[in-house]
Amino acid sequence: MSVPPKTPLLDQIPTPDELRQLKPEQLRQLSDELRSEMIDAVSVSGGHLGSGLGVVELTVALHYVFNTPDDRLIWDVGHQCYPHKILTGRRDRIRTLRQGGGLSGFTKRSESEYDPFGAAHSSTSISAALGFAVANKLNDKPGRGIAVIGDGAMSAGMAYEAMNNAAQAGNRLVVILNDNDMSIAPPVGGLSAYLARMVSSSEYLGLRSLASKAVKKMSRRVHEGMRKAEEYTRGMVTGGTLFEELGFYYVGPIDGHNLDHLIPVMENVRDTSEGPVLIHVVTKKGKGYKFAEESADKYHGVPKFNVITGEKKKGAAGPPAYQNVFGDTLAKLAETDDRICAITAAMPSGTGVDRFAKAHPERSFDVGIAEQHGVTFAAGLAAQGMRPFAAIYSTFLQRAYDQVVHDVAIQNLPVRFAIDRAGLVGADGCTHAGSFDITYLATLPNMVVMAAADEAELANMTYTAAEYDDGPIALRYPRGSGTGVPIPETLEKLEIGKGRVVREGTKVAILSLGARLEEAKKAADALEAKGLSTTVADLRFAKPLDEDLISKLMRTHEVVVTVEEGAIGGLGAHVLTYASDEGLTDTGLKVRTLRLPDIFIDHETPEKQYDEAGLNAPQIVECVLKALKHNSTNVEEARA
């Protein structure tokens, strides 16, 4: 006799209000449907997969037990929030993830009232949740702050800074520690689940409160002794002593995929007056999809893929990725220089440091999500005569700016900054764009700032940085593949502060910094076709500027345009300042600066993002023509 199919539940649940009407025994079916929906959606759009699969049951339990959106649910980083988006009114758009005009790959306040706080960088959730919790407490409003944070994100100091102040929130703050690497948790099972339910129950907490009041009437020595004994005893059987010391009531560890364990514990925490509370759940990345379970690292972030076979849809083979060029070059240089070290902040493959680590494991350091520590660690290495490379995404180096200034630049220590993901980055959007590093580094005394136009230039700049011992030096390069320029067998040590002319002209000069060089060349071709002889220079250095080259081009051309993949205050500002100081604009020279606009550009393809930014060849041409006060229909008059 065949079993009739179950009625689909996900179709009946547009928001958590409907979810909370289900019976507990229906939540397993809902979780299975939610997992299948997420796998199918990501197979179409690409995106983060393993992390979201690991929190399916946790997502269901949180929205089932807590009164979202009044209870403010904050996902640390936000890359695991796809199941959350499906359950909060965005299922109909879930296949637009990370596409132009579609859903963000992270939480975003403008998308939904269920996203109370935007994210994409790690370790901010507890601080934000604490803010929501205390605000509600001060205003005598209902609602908790609930932070879901991974064990990797807990390696950052900001998480502990927040926890150290969490007592101010009382029971309004709940932290869910999502331990998906088993980095903290002992084995979990029925016993640990029973203990978690017991210590979070109202009966236990009531007895504990009564005992606490009685003990307080005793001497301080006895009181303190009994407090420590209770904490030690609970710590021995459930763990969590560190969190108790920080003022949290610790519950766990519990199986994050077992709804029969999750629901009762969360209900106990919801109804308790004890707090703040930390619930320690253990989950598995990629849970429920065998390909993601077997290779969590490769299925963390994925392109479009075949759900049945797990096969990822790859583009045609092309030039090597910039981060791999950096990693391979650095590994090769380290073969003959044992002073070279590489530091990454939880992004070994994203920065190419994994390639260095395979060849030189003893000189490779992954400091976790701790950019501040990583930069100062590099400064210490440099002060002791090593040649450290701090390989950090541009957007993440922002978190360590004080260390760059105080611990590196002021002391003029030769730390090498390999700044990956410089410029716009496509589907990850504005939270991951490397928009500001030229500006925030080139303003610092002692700092040298280089930008690679192609993979050969990146290899040469890596070598140049390795050999530079006079102070801090940075090399920036974009996300993605190179342009196909062969990497030379013998690397060139570049002269600091000197650019190169890649084509000669007489009327227009385009001064390019970094990977817009190919677009500058295309613009020059278009201008030449209109009869406007054009010079293209690759400045290579934002600091120090090649003043001799800039002065020469400004004295011999009618229009000078700077082009950079950075925000205002970068190359263009430095060139204008130099030109003003030297009086180079007094003769009627037309200088224009093209840079990223003063907006945050949402996720799209990189090509469309650069169109919006006005940094592709057609916009460069348009800028020149406007400077000449001519459009494409009357350029013949300009030639006369």
NUFI-759892 format. One record per atom (N, C-alpha, C): x negated, y, z. Coordinates in steps of 0.05 Angstrom, whole numbers, plus 5000, padded with zeros to 4 digits. Example, Ala and Ser with C-alpha at 12.3 -4.5 7.8 and 13.67 -1.06 7.14 Angstrom:
473648865156 475449105156 473649345156 474349555142 472749795143 474250015157 
This chain:
498349765000 500050005000 498250255000 498650424981 496950664979 497850875000 495851025009 496251235029 496951495013 499151615019 499851865005 497752085010 497152244990 495152454993 496152665013 494152775027 494852985047 495453245032 497253395044 497953655033 495553845037 494553975016 492354155020 492954375040 491054425058 491454635078 490354905071 488154905056 486755155050 488555345034 490355225018 492155395002 494155545020 494555445044 496555555062 495355755081 492755815079 491455975099 489956205086 491356415079 489956645068 488356805088 489056795114 487656945135 487556775160 485956855180 485856705205 488456695220 490256885215 492956865229 494356605223 494256515198 495456265190 493756025201 491156065201 489455855212 490155785241 490755985256 491255945285 494055815290 495555775268 498155635271 497855335268 495455245259 495054965254 494754815281 495254555279 494654385302 491754305303 490554265326 487754195327 486953955309 488753765307 488053525291 488053585261 488953815253 488853885225 486254025217 484654105236 482354265230 480154115216 480053855220 478053685206 478553695176 481153655169 481853665140 481253935129 481954145143 481354415134 478354465129 476754365147 473854395145 472854255120 473854015115 473053875091 473754025065 476154135065 477054285042 475354545038 474754665061 473154915060 470354855049 469254635058 466554565049 466554515018 468554365009 468754304980 469154564964 470754744974 471255004961 468655164959 467155164980 464655314980 462655194960 462354934960 460454804942 461154874913 463754854907 464654914879 464155204872 464655384891 464355674885 461455734880 459655634897 456755704894 455655564869 456755344861 455855214836 456455394812 458455564814 459255744793 457656004794 457356114818 456156384821 453156374828 452256154840 449556154852 449656294878 447656264894 447556404920 446456224942 446956304967 446056154990 447955924994 446855684997 448555444999 448155305026 445755215032 445255055055 446255175081 445655435085 446355565110 449355575114 450955625093 453855645095 455055365100 453955165087 455054895092 454554805121 452454915133 451854835161 453654955181 455255165174 456955295194 459955275187 460655085171 463555065163 465255015188 464654815204 466254755227 466054975247 463755095250 463455315269 465155555261 465255605235 466955825224 469855775230 470755535225 473555465230 474155495260 472455395277 472855405306 472955695316 471255865307 471156135316 473656285309 474556265284 477056395276 479556275288 479356015295 481655875308 481955965337 479755985351 479856035380 479956335386 478356495372 478256785379 480156945361 480857175370 482957335357 481657535338 480357425317 479257605297 481457735281 481257985272 478858155273 478658325299 480558305317 480258465342 477858375358 477358115359 474858015369 472858045345 470758195349 468958265327 466858055322 467157905300 465357685294 463157785275 460657755284 458357865270 456457635263 455957605238 454157395228 451357505224 449357405238 446657505235 445657435207 444357615194 443457605166 445957615147 447857435151 450257435135 450157245111 447957115106 447756945083 449356685087 450256625111 451856395117 454856445118 455656685108 458356775112 460356695091 459556535071 461456465049 463956325060 463756125078 466256015089 467956225104 466656405118 468056615131 469556795111 468356845088 469757015068 472156865057 471856605053 474156455042 476456455061 475956445087 478156435107 479256715114 478056925104 478857195111 479857355087 481457225071 482857375049 481257425024 478957285021 477357334997 476857094980 478456884985 478156644970 478556684940 480356864932 480956904904 478657044889 476757154905 474457284892 471857144898 471956914911 469456784920 467556704898 468656664874 466956594851 465656834838 466157074849 464757314840 462357384857 461657204875 459457264894 456957364879 455757584889 453157684879 453157764850 455557804839 455757904811 456758184811 456258324790 457058604788 459958644793 460758814812 463458864818 464758644836 463258434842 464358214858 463558234887 464058014902 463458014930 460458014935 459658144957 456958144965 456157874976 453657804974 452657554985 452357565015 452857795027 452557835056 455157965067 455357995092 457658145103 457458435096 459758565092 459758835083 462258975093 461959185108 464259325121 466359405101 465559495078 467559595058 469159375046 468359125049 469858905037 472258815053 472058815079 474158695095 474058785124 476358805137 476358865165 475158635182 474958405170 473658185183 470658195182 469558385168 466658435168 466158695183 466058685209 465758935225 463059055223 461058905214 458359015214 456858885191 455659055173 454158955150 451458845159 450558655143 448058525149 446658445124 444358315127 442658205106 439858175117 438958365134 436558335150 437258185176 435258045187 435857865209 435558005236 436757865256 436357925284 437758175294 439758275280 441158515288 443858455302 444758205301 447458135309 448058185338 446158115356 446758135384 446858425393 445158595382 445258875388 447858995379 448758925354 451259035344 453658935360 453658675366 455858565381 455958685409 453658745421 453558875446 454859155445 454359295423 455559555418 458559545417 459659355402 462559315400 463759245428 462359065442 463358965468 463459195488 461359345490 461259565509 463159785502 463459845476 465460055468 468259975477 468959725473 471659635481 471959635511 469859565525 469859575554 470259855564 468760045553 468960325562 471660445556 472860355534 475460465526 477860295536 477160095552 479259925564 480959805542 479659715520 481059585498 480359285498 482159115489 481558835486 479558785464 478358555463 476558485441 473758445450 472558225440 469858155446 468058225423 465458225429 463358225408 462257945407 462357815384 461457545381 459257535360 456857465368 454557455350 453857165344 453557095319 452656835310 449856865299 447856755313 445056805306 443556535304 441956505283 440456255280 437956245296 436856005299 434455975316 432056115303 432056135276 429956285263 430056585270 432456695269 432856975275 432157035304 432456835321 431756875349 428856905354 427156875333 424256915336 423557205336 425457375328 424857665327 425357805354 423657985360 423758125386 426358265391 427658375369 430058525372 432258365386 432358105380 434457945392 434157935423 431657925432 431157915461 431558185474 430858395459 431358665469 434358705474 436058605456 438958625460 439858455483 438858215485 439758035507 438958145534 436758285535 435758395560 437658615570 439358725553 441258935561 444158835560 444558575557 447158465552 448958465576 447858485600 449558475624 451558695625 450958915611 452759145611 455459075598 455558875581 457958805567 459758615583 458758495604 460258295619 461258075602 463757985606 464757755591 465657835563 465258085555 466058175528 464058075507 461757975515 459757895495 459357585495 459557475471 459157185467 457057165445 454957015451 452856955431 452956665424 453156605398 452956325389 450256285377 448656125390 445956055379 446255815361 446055855335 446255645315 443555525310 443055305323 440455175322 440454965300 439555035276 439654845254 436954725246 434954775262 432354655258 431554475280 433254435300 432654285324 430154385337 429754645334 427254765345 427454815375 429854815386 430254865414 431654625427 433554505413 435454315426 434254035429 434853915452 434453625454 436653485439 436453215436 438553065423 441253125436 443353155419 445953215429 447852975425 449852955440 451752735438 453952765458 455152545465 457452545483 456852665510 454552595521 453852695548 453552995548 452053095529 451553385529 454253535523 455953415506 458553545501 460253555527 460153335542 461653325567 460653535586 457953555588 456753745607 457454035598 457454085572 458154355562 460954425569 462854235566 465654285573 465854325603 464354175618 464554195647 463654465657 461254545648 460154795659 461555045649 463155015627 464655245617 467555245626 468355045641 471055015650 471755215672 474355285673 475155475694 474855355722 475155085724 474854965750 471954985760 470054935742 467254955750 466455245757 467355425739 466655705743 468055815768 470455725774 471855815798 470355725823 469555475823 468055365845 465355505848 464055555825 461555695826 461755975837 463956115829 464456385840 464956375870 466456185879 467056165908 464556105923 462955925913 460355855926 458556095926 458556245905 456756485903 457556685924 460156735928 461056925949 460156835977 460456575981 459656466008 456656496012 455056435992 452156445994 451256735999 452556925987 451757205989 451857296018 453457166035 453657236063 451357126079 449756956067 447456846080 445057036076 442856956086 440457126083 439657136054 438157356047 437257386019 435557156010 433957046028 432156826021 433756576014 435756516030 437456276025 439056325999 440156565996 441656625972 440056585947 437556695947 435856675923 435056385919 434556245940 433755965937 435955795925 438455835934 440655675924 441255755895 440956015888 441456095861 439455955842 436955955850 434955825833 435455525831 436255405853 436855115853 439055055833 441255215833 443455165815 442555205786 440955415781 440055475754 438155245745 436455155763 434554945756 435954685749 437954625766 439454375762 440854375735 442254605729 443654615703 441654625680 439354755685 437354765664 436254485657 435954325678 434854055673 436753885656 439353925659 441153745645 442253875619 442254135617 443354265593 441454445580 439154515591 437354705579 438254985585 436955185572 437955455573 436855625596 434755535609 433655695631 432755975622 431555985599 430656245588 432956435585 435256345575 437556515570 438756595597 438756415616 439756485643 438056715655 435456705651 433656915661 434357185648 435257175624 436057425610 438857515617 440157375635 442757465644 445157335631 444657125615 446856995601 447756745616 450256685615 451256425624 451056235601 449356025603 448655845581 450555605581 451455535557 453155305553 452055155528 451454895532 450554735510 448254555518 447054425498 447654435469 449954255462 451454335441 453654175432 453454135402 454753925392 454753865363 456454065348 455154225332 456554435317 458254335294 458354075289 460053965269 462353805281 462453785307 464553635320 466653825332 468853845318 470954035327 472153955354 472053705361 473053615387 471253715410 468753775403 466953895423 467054195422 467154305398 467054595395 469554735407 471854645400 474354785407 474654815437 474454595453 474854625482 472854815495 470354795486 468254965498 468855265492 469555315467 470155595459 472655705473 474555525477 476955615491 476355675521 474655515533 473755565560 472255835562 470455885543 468956135543 470856375538 472756335520 474656555514 476256625539 476856435556 478656485579 477156535605 474456545604 472956575629 472456865635 471956925660 471057185669 468057205671 466756975667 463856965669 462657095644 460457225646 459257325621 456957515626 455557575606 455757475578 455057175576 455957055555 455656765551 454156705526 452456505527 451056405503 451856115499 453056055476 453755775469 451655675449 450355455456 448255345439 449455115423 449655145397 450654935379 448454835361 448454585355 446454465338 447854385312 446854485289 448054425263 445954335244 446854245221 445054145200 445454315175 443254435165 443454575140 444354385117 446154485100 447054325078 448954105085 450054115109 451853905119 454153845099 454453585092 456653505076 456053495046 453653585037 452953575009 450153445008 450053204999 447653045003 445053174991 445353304969 443053424956 441953654974 443653804986 442854015004 441753905031 442953685040 441953565065 439153445061 438653335038 436153205033 433853405027 434553635018 432553845011 433554115019 433554165045 434754415056 433354665045 430654645041 429254875032 429954945003 430154744986 430754794958 433654874953 435454814972 438254884969 439055104989 437055254999 437655485015 439055694998 437655774976 438755944956 438555814929 440655804914 440655654889 441855814866 440955754842 442355854818 444855684814 446255724792 448555564785 447655264783 449355084791 448554804791 450954614785 450354364779 452354164774 453054034800 455554054808 456353944834 455953644836 456453494815 456253204816 453353114818 451653224801 448853134800 446953294818 447853534826 446053714840 444053854823 444053804797 442153914779 442554214776 440454364780 440554664778 440254744749 441754944741 441655044714 439355244712 437355164696 434855324694 434755464667 433555694667 433055834643 430655724628 430055834605 427755734590 425155804606 423255624602 420655674616 419455934606 418256074623 417056334616 414556394632 413856644634 411456714649 411756644678 409556624693 409656554721 410956784737 412156704760 413256904778 411057064791 411657314796 409557494808 408457384834 410257284852 409257194877 407356954874 407856794853 406056564849 403356654838 403356864821 400856984812 399257084836 400557224854 399157324878 398057094895 399756894901 398956674918 396656514906 396756454880 394656304867 392056464866 392256724860 389856894858 388556904886 390156954906 388956974933 387656714942 388956494936 387756234943 385056194929 384956274904 382456244889 380256424901 380956674908 379056854919 377956754946 379756624961 379056524988 377056284986 376856164963 374855944960 372056034965 371556284958 368756394961 368656614982 370856664996 370856875016 372356775040 370956675060 372356555083 373456765103 373257015095 374557225112 377457285104 378257185081 380957235072 382957065087 385057195097 387257065111 389857155099 391957005102 394657085092 396657055114 398357255116 400457265137 403057305123 405057145131 407757185121 409657185145 411957315141 413957325162 416357165153 416156905156 418256715150 418956695120 417256795103 417756785074 415356665059 414456425066 412056315052 412456275022 414656155014 414956104985 415756364971 417356534984 418156784971 415956974966 413756954981 411457134977 409056994964 409256734959 407056594947 404956494967 405356564993 403456485014 403456175017 405656045009 405655755010 403455634993 402855754971 400755664953 397955704966 397655924979 395155974993 394955775016 397155725030 397055545053 396255265046 397055165022 396354895014 393254865011 392055085002 389155074998 387555145023 388755325040 387255425063 389155435087 390055205097 392055205118 391155335144 388555325150 387555435175 387455745174 387755855150 387656145147 390356265138 392356105140 395056195133 396856195158 398356415162 399856455186 402756545180 404656385188 407456455186 408356545214 408756805218 409356905245 412356895251 413956795233 416856795237 417957075230 420457115237 421757375231 420757575251 418257665247 416957835266 414958015251 416058185233 414258355217 412558545234 413658645255 412158825272 409658685283 410158455294 407858295304 405958225282 406958145259 405258075236 403358285228 404358535227 402658765219 400458815239 401258825265 399258875285 397258645288 398258395284 396458165284 394458195261 395358285238 393458335216 391458545223 392358755237 390558965245 388358855264 389158685282 387158555300 385158395284 386158235265 384358085248 382358265233 383458485222 381758665207 379658795225 380458865249 378558995267 376258805275 376758545272 374758345279 373258255254 373558395232 371958335208 373158155188 375658065192 376957895172 378258065150 379157935129 380458075107 383357975105 385058075122 387857975123 389658095101 391357935089 393458025071 396057975085 397558185091 400258165102 402258165078 403157935071 404957905048 407857915058 409158145053 411758195065 413458335043 415958255041 417758395023 417858695030 418158865010 418359145014 420559215034 422959095030 425259155047 424759075076 423158865081 422658765108 420358915121 418459025105 416259175116 417259425130 419659525121 420859755134 421059715164 421559465173 421859415202 419359445217 417059455204 414559475217 413059745212 414659945205 413360195197 411760325219 412660315243 411060435265 408360295267 408360035264 405859885266 403959955242 405159995219 403460085196 402160345202 403760535213 402660795219 400660785243 401560685265 400060705290 397760505292 398260255284 396260055289 394360015265 395260105241 393560065218 392460325207 394260515199 393360755185 391660935203 392660995227 391161175245 388361065251 388160805254 385560685260 383960625234 385160675211 383860635185 382860345183 384460155190 383659875189 384359755162 382559595150 382959495123 384859255122 387359315128 389459115125 390459135096 390858905083 391858905055 394858835056 396459015045 399358965045 400158875017 401058625015 402158514989 405158544991 406158744976 408958824979 410658704956 411958484963 413658344944 416358474942 417858404920 420558504915 420558814915 418558934903 418559224900 420459294877 422059504882 423959584862 426659444867 428359454847 431059334849 430859034845 432758884859 432358594860 434758434850 436758564838 438958414827 441158334846 441658074847 444057964861 443958014891 441658044904 441558104932 442358384939 442358564920 443458834924 441659014939 442959224950 441459444962 440059364988 441059165002 439759095028 437058975024 436458865000 433958734995 432258894974 433259114965 431659264945 429259394958 427059394943 424559524952 424459804942 426059974953 426460244942 424660454955 423660404978 422460634994 419460605000 418260384992 415460345002 413460544990 413860624965 411960824954 412061074972 414461164978 414861404994 413761375022 414461155035 413661135063 410761055067 409460955046 406560895049 404861115038 405561235015 403861435002 403761695019 405461725038 405361965055 403261935077 402161695081 400361645104 397461695096 396061855113 393161885109 391761615110 389661585095 387961345094 389161125077 391661135069 392960915055 392460935025 391760705013 391660684984 394060524974 395460614953 397860484944 397560424914 397660164907 397560084879 400159954871 400759954845 403159824835 402459684809 403059424808 402359254785 404359284762 403359324738 405059344715 405659074702 403958874707 404358604696 402758414713 402758154706 401457954722 398457974722 397258064699 394358094698 393558324717 395058534717 394458764735 394758674764 396758504770 397058414797 394658244806 393658074789 391357914796 388958094801 388558294784 386358484787 386658644813 389058724819 389558884843 389158714869 389858454867 389358284890 386358264895 384858234874 381958224877 380858484887 381858704877 381058974886 381559014915 383958924924 384658954953 382858784970 382258544961 380558364976 377758484981 376858634961 374158754962 374059024975 376359134982 376559404992 376459395023 374359515035 374059505064 374059785077 374859985062 374660265072 377160355086 379260185087 381760265100 384060095090 386460165098 388760005089 389360045059 390359835047 390959855018 393459675013 395159774996 397659634989 397859584959 398859354952 399459294924 402359204923 403859324905 406759264903 407359134876 409258954876 409958814852 412858724854 414158684830 417058644831 417758344835 420358304838 421458034839 421657924810 421357664807 421757544781 419257474767 419557414741 417257324725 415757554713 413257504705 411557704693 412357754664 410757894650 411357984623 410057804602 408357614611 406957444592 404157524586 403157724599 400357814595 398557604608 396657494593 394857294604 393157404628 392857234647 391157304670 388257254663 386457444665 383757404657 382257204674 380457054662 378756864677 377057004697 375857234689 374257394707 375857644714 376357664740 378057894749 376458154750 377858374746 376658634746 377158784772 375058884784 375359054808 375959334799 378359424804 379259684794 377959914810 377460134796 376460364810 378760504825 378360544850 380560654867 381460934856 384060964852 385161224843 384761284814 384361074797 383961124769 386060964753 387361114735 389360984718 388160914691 389960854672 389060774645 391060874625 390160954601 391861034579 392260794562 394860714557 395360474541 396060544513 396860794507 397160884480 396861194479 395761294457 395061574455 397261724439 397861974447 399662144433 398862434438 400562624429 399762904431 401963084442 404463004441 406663184449 407963114476 408562854480 409862764504 408062564518 407962584545 406362404561 408262264581 408262004581 409761854601 407861724621 408061804646 406361704667 407861494683 407161244678 408661024690 407060914714 408660824734 407460684757 408960424761 407460204758 408759944763 410059824739 412059664745 413259484724 415159614705 415459884706 416960024685 415260074660 412759984660 410960044638 412059934611 413259704611 414359594586 416559774575 418259874594 420360064585 419260324575 417060414588 415660654579 414660624550 413560384544 412560334517 414860334497 417060204505 419460204487 420460494482 420460654503 421260934500 419361084481 416761024484 414861154466 415261074437 415960824432 416560734405 418960894394 421060924410 423461074402 422761364397 421161484413 420461764410 418661804385 416861614380 415161624356 416961614331 419061444332 420861424309 422361684304 422561854325 423762114322 421762334316 419262254312 417162444305 415862574329 416162454352 414962574376 412662394386 410262484380 407762334387 407562314417 407262064427 407562014456 405261854467 404161954489 402161814505 403561664527 402561414532 403561264555 401161194572 401361274598 399161224617 400261044639 398760844647 399360684671 397660794693 398860934712 397261074732 396060874752 397260644756 396260434774 396460514803 395660754810 395560844837 397561074843 399261034863 400861254873 399261434892 397261304904 395461454922 392861294924 390561424920 390261704910 391061724881 392061954873 392762004846 390262034829 390461954803 388362004784 388662294774 387562474790 387962764784 386662844758 384462724751 383162804726 384962724702 386062484703 387762404681 390362564680 391562614703 394062774704 393563054693 391363174702 390663444694 390263464663 388863264653 388363264624 390963234608 392663054617 395163014602 396963254604 397063384627 398763624631 397663854614 395163874610 393964094595 394264054565 394863804556 394763754527 397463654516 399563644533 402163554524 404263754532 406463754517 408663944522 410563844543 410963584544 412763464564 411363234578 411563224605 410463004621 412762894638 413062634636 415262494651 413962274668 414562274694 413662064711 415861854714 415161604715 417061384718 416161194739 417961134759 417260954781 419760814791 419260574802 421460424814 421560474844 421960724851 422060794879 423761044883 424361104909 426061324916 424661584914 426161804916 424962074915 422962104938 420862244932 418762274952 416262114945 416461964924 414261784916 412361914896 411761764874 409861854854 410562124843 413062164834 413862414822 413362654840 414062624866 413662844885 410662904888 408962694889 406062744892 404962874867 405862794843 404962914819 405763214817 408263264824 409263544824 407663714844 407163604867 405563754887 402863824877 401563624865 398863664854 398963874831 400963854813 401164044791 401664324801 403264354822 403864614833 401364734846 399964564862 397564664875 395464754855 395364624832 393264684812 394264884792 396764974794 397765174774 398165054747 398464794745 398764674718 401364724705 403364804720 406064854708 406465144701 404465304705 404765594700 404865664670 404065474653 403865524624 406365444609 408465374623 410965294609 411164994605 409264844617 409464554615 412064454628 413364264614 415864144624 415163874638 415563864664 415063624680 417763514690 418263264686 420663134695 419862874711 421362814731 420862574747 423262384745 422762144738 424861934738 424261734760 426161704778 425861524801 428561414808 428761254828 431361144836 433161374846 435661364839 437461584848 437961564878 439061784889 439461804918 442061664926 442261404919 444561244926 443560954931 445160794944 444560514947 445960364924 444460224908 445460094884 446359814891 448859744886 450059484893 448859264875 449559024883 448558784868 449658784840 447858704822 448358684793 445858544781 445858504755 443358414743 441358634744 438758574746 436758784747 436858984724 437458884700 437559054676 439759264680 442159174689 444259364693 443759554716 442359454737 441659634759 439759854749 437859784733 435959984723 437360174703 439460074689 441060254673 442360464690 443560364712 444960554731 442960744743 440560644748 438460824760 437261014739 437760964714 436561144693 433661094688 432760844690 429960784688 429260584665 431160544647 430560394623 429760574600 428760454578 427760614556 429660824546 432260774541 434060974531 434261224549 434161174575 434361404593 431761564594 429561434590 426961574588 426961754564 427861644541 428061804516 429862034520 432261994532 434162204537 432962424554 431462354574 430162544591 428162724576 426662594558 424762754542 426162944523 428262844510 429663014491 431063254505 432163204529 433263424544 431163624552 428863524559 426663704566 425863884543 425963774519 425363924495 427664094485 429964064500 432464214493 433464144465 433063884459 434063794433 435463524438 437363454422 438463184423 437663034397 438462794396 437562624374 438362714346 440262904344 441162994317 439563234306 438063374323 436663604313 433663604320 432563354323 429763334330 428063434307 429163424282 427563514259 426763804262 428463964275 427764244280 425464274299 425364094319 423164094338 420564034325 420663854305 418163784291 417064024275 418864184264 417964424249 416764624267 
